[in-house]
Amino acid sequence: MIATCMAWLNDVKAGGGTAFIHPGEELLIEGKKGSMAFWIDTKANTKVLPNASHGGCPVSIKTNSSDSFTYTV
């Protein structure tokens, strides 16, 4: 299994979210300083979960700082 954890180090003034794009389950995560998001990317057999498909949105004002790391279990 692979999971991702993303933490925001600063407030985001405009843009810079993470969008999940699975049809019927669309989600936009907009980070705030001190917040964290966690999601599971694959099953135990390393098959990618369809609802884990995501991408970063453009940052409109360059104050976006985040840190992410991936766990393999």
VENRAKA-V431127 format. One record per residue. RES is the residue in three letters. SS is DSSP state (h for helix, s for strand, l for the rest). PSI is psi in degrees with one decimal (NA if undefined). D_FIRST is the distance of its C-alpha to the first C-alpha in whole Angstrom. Layout:
res=RES ss=SS psi=PSI d_first=D_FIRST
res=RES ss=SS psi=PSI d_first=D_FIRST
//
This chain:
res=MET ss=l psi=141.2 d_first=0
res=ILE ss=s psi=133.3 d_first=4
res=ALA ss=s psi=153.8 d_first=7
res=THR ss=s psi=141.6 d_first=10
res=CYS ss=s psi=127.4 d_first=13
res=MET ss=s psi=130.2 d_first=17
res=ALA ss=s psi=142.0 d_first=20
res=TRP ss=s psi=127.0 d_first=24
res=LEU ss=l psi=-20.1 d_first=26
res=ASN ss=l psi=161.9 d_first=29
res=ASP ss=l psi=146.8 d_first=30
res=VAL ss=l psi=122.6 d_first=30
res=LYS ss=l psi=-37.8 d_first=34
res=ALA ss=l psi=127.9 d_first=33
res=GLY ss=s psi=-165.2 d_first=30
res=GLY ss=l psi=15.3 d_first=27
res=GLY ss=l psi=174.7 d_first=24
res=THR ss=s psi=122.4 d_first=21
res=ALA ss=s psi=130.3 d_first=21
res=PHE ss=s psi=130.2 d_first=19
res=ILE ss=l psi=16.8 d_first=21
res=HIS ss=l psi=126.1 d_first=19
res=PRO ss=l psi=130.4 d_first=23
res=GLY ss=l psi=-9.2 d_first=24
res=GLU ss=l psi=35.4 d_first=21
res=GLU ss=l psi=141.5 d_first=22
res=LEU ss=s psi=138.5 d_first=22
res=LEU ss=s psi=121.6 d_first=23
res=ILE ss=s psi=120.5 d_first=22
res=GLU ss=l psi=112.9 d_first=25
res=GLY ss=l psi=152.3 d_first=25
res=LYS ss=l psi=150.9 d_first=27
res=LYS ss=l psi=128.2 d_first=28
res=GLY ss=l psi=-2.2 d_first=26
res=SER ss=l psi=164.8 d_first=23
res=MET ss=s psi=144.3 d_first=20
res=ALA ss=s psi=145.2 d_first=17
res=PHE ss=s psi=133.2 d_first=13
res=TRP ss=s psi=156.2 d_first=11
res=ILE ss=s psi=127.8 d_first=8
res=ASP ss=l psi=-35.9 d_first=7
res=THR ss=s psi=161.1 d_first=5
res=LYS ss=l psi=176.3 d_first=5
res=ALA ss=l psi=-29.5 d_first=4
res=ASN ss=l psi=10.5 d_first=7
res=THR ss=l psi=14.1 d_first=6
res=LYS ss=l psi=127.0 d_first=9
res=VAL ss=s psi=132.8 d_first=9
res=LEU ss=l psi=131.1 d_first=10
res=PRO ss=h psi=-32.7 d_first=14
res=ASN ss=h psi=3.9 d_first=15
res=ALA ss=h psi=-2.3 d_first=12
res=SER ss=l psi=123.7 d_first=15
res=HIS ss=s psi=169.2 d_first=17
res=GLY ss=s psi=159.1 d_first=20
res=GLY ss=s psi=137.0 d_first=22
res=CYS ss=l psi=150.6 d_first=26
res=PRO ss=l psi=145.1 d_first=29
res=VAL ss=s psi=124.0 d_first=30
res=SER ss=l psi=-36.4 d_first=34
res=ILE ss=l psi=122.7 d_first=35
res=LYS ss=l psi=65.9 d_first=33
res=THR ss=l psi=11.3 d_first=32
res=ASN ss=l psi=117.5 d_first=29
res=SER ss=l psi=125.7 d_first=27
res=SER ss=s psi=164.9 d_first=23
res=ASP ss=s psi=134.5 d_first=20
res=SER ss=s psi=154.7 d_first=17
res=PHE ss=s psi=152.9 d_first=14
res=THR ss=s psi=133.6 d_first=10
res=TYR ss=s psi=137.3 d_first=8
res=THR ss=s psi=120.9 d_first=6
res=VAL ss=l psi=NA d_first=5
//
